[in-house]
Amino acid sequence: MTASISTKGQIVLPKQLRELDKIQPADDFHVTRLGPGKYLYQRIQKPRQQNATLTIGKDGLPIFRVPKGAPRLTTEEVKRLEAELP
């Protein structure tokens, strides 16, 4: 697979890799030069954020509680939360 360098000097990873590893804009990487023309990129793990939760309200309807800065939920994650409801 080939990555390219943008006109701004940024490395552009192929979409397939970004999706496979759930790489998001603003993710940070540590870069190590292994030798002439050889580099190792490792994603820096950020502190774990508080995630959204799904509960049942007093009226019996589901309520999503989403803390500020919580990551976006995928459809699969919403279905998992629904399945965990009492």
GUVOLUM-172041 format. One record per residue (C-alpha): y, x, z; residue in one letter; residue number from 1. Coordinates in nm, 3 decimals. Layout:
! residues N
LOLO,c2,c1,c3,res,n
LOLO,Y,X,Z,A,NUM $
...
! end
This chain:
! residues 86
LOLO,c2,c1,c3,res,n
LOLO,0.000,0.000,0.000,M,1 $
LOLO,0.349,0.123,-0.078,T,2 $
LOLO,0.664,0.098,0.132,A,3 $
LOLO,1.002,0.165,-0.022,S,4 $
LOLO,1.339,0.300,0.091,I,5 $
LOLO,1.635,0.064,0.048,S,6 $
LOLO,1.976,0.176,-0.077,T,7 $
LOLO,2.080,0.176,0.292,K,8 $
LOLO,1.805,0.426,0.378,G,9 $
LOLO,1.588,0.163,0.549,Q,10 $
LOLO,1.211,0.159,0.511,I,11 $
LOLO,1.088,-0.172,0.373,V,12 $
LOLO,0.733,-0.258,0.479,L,13 $
LOLO,0.527,-0.479,0.248,P,14 $
LOLO,0.524,-0.847,0.346,K,15 $
LOLO,0.145,-0.840,0.388,Q,16 $
LOLO,0.174,-0.576,0.664,L,17 $
LOLO,0.464,-0.754,0.835,R,18 $
LOLO,0.265,-1.079,0.846,E,19 $
LOLO,-0.060,-0.910,0.952,L,20 $
LOLO,0.103,-0.739,1.252,D,21 $
LOLO,0.364,-1.012,1.318,K,22 $
LOLO,0.649,-0.764,1.265,I,23 $
LOLO,0.984,-0.935,1.310,Q,24 $
LOLO,1.338,-0.831,1.217,P,25 $
LOLO,1.483,-0.606,1.491,A,26 $
LOLO,1.140,-0.478,1.600,D,27 $
LOLO,1.175,-0.110,1.690,D,28 $
LOLO,0.946,0.175,1.585,F,29 $
LOLO,0.898,0.528,1.712,H,30 $
LOLO,0.881,0.773,1.419,V,31 $
LOLO,0.694,1.102,1.438,T,32 $
LOLO,0.711,1.358,1.160,R,33 $
LOLO,0.357,1.491,1.116,L,34 $
LOLO,0.445,1.736,0.842,G,35 $
LOLO,0.618,1.757,0.505,P,36 $
LOLO,0.621,1.403,0.367,G,37 $
LOLO,0.392,1.265,0.643,K,38 $
LOLO,0.519,1.027,0.913,Y,39 $
LOLO,0.364,0.810,1.181,L,40 $
LOLO,0.534,0.480,1.272,Y,41 $
LOLO,0.442,0.309,1.599,Q,42 $
LOLO,0.596,-0.020,1.708,R,43 $
LOLO,0.766,0.001,2.047,I,44 $
LOLO,0.643,-0.271,2.282,Q,45 $
LOLO,0.933,-0.467,2.425,K,46 $
LOLO,0.921,-0.619,2.773,P,47 $
LOLO,0.727,-0.943,2.768,R,48 $
LOLO,0.951,-1.246,2.736,Q,49 $
LOLO,0.896,-1.575,2.912,Q,50 $
LOLO,0.727,-1.818,2.677,N,51 $
LOLO,0.779,-2.187,2.616,A,52 $
LOLO,0.567,-2.434,2.811,T,53 $
LOLO,0.460,-2.790,2.744,L,54 $
LOLO,0.435,-3.039,3.032,T,55 $
LOLO,0.409,-3.414,3.076,I,56 $
LOLO,0.728,-3.586,3.191,G,57 $
LOLO,0.753,-3.874,3.441,K,58 $
LOLO,0.745,-4.119,3.151,D,59 $
LOLO,0.417,-3.972,3.024,G,60 $
LOLO,0.573,-3.804,2.720,L,61 $
LOLO,0.532,-3.432,2.646,P,62 $
LOLO,0.829,-3.206,2.723,I,63 $
LOLO,0.879,-2.857,2.582,F,64 $
LOLO,1.054,-2.617,2.818,R,65 $
LOLO,1.193,-2.325,2.621,V,66 $
LOLO,1.361,-2.044,2.820,P,67 $
LOLO,1.658,-1.873,2.662,K,68 $
LOLO,1.537,-1.588,2.443,G,69 $
LOLO,1.178,-1.715,2.425,A,70 $
LOLO,1.001,-1.623,2.100,P,71 $
LOLO,0.954,-1.891,1.836,R,72 $
LOLO,0.627,-2.079,1.850,L,73 $
LOLO,0.389,-2.098,1.558,T,74 $
LOLO,0.215,-2.423,1.471,T,75 $
LOLO,-0.107,-2.277,1.613,E,76 $
LOLO,0.066,-2.199,1.945,E,77 $
LOLO,0.205,-2.554,1.970,V,78 $
LOLO,-0.143,-2.697,1.906,K,79 $
LOLO,-0.287,-2.465,2.174,R,80 $
LOLO,-0.026,-2.585,2.426,L,81 $
LOLO,-0.104,-2.948,2.338,E,82 $
LOLO,-0.476,-2.884,2.389,A,83 $
LOLO,-0.406,-2.743,2.738,E,84 $
LOLO,-0.227,-3.060,2.855,L,85 $
LOLO,-0.404,-3.249,3.135,P,86 $
! end
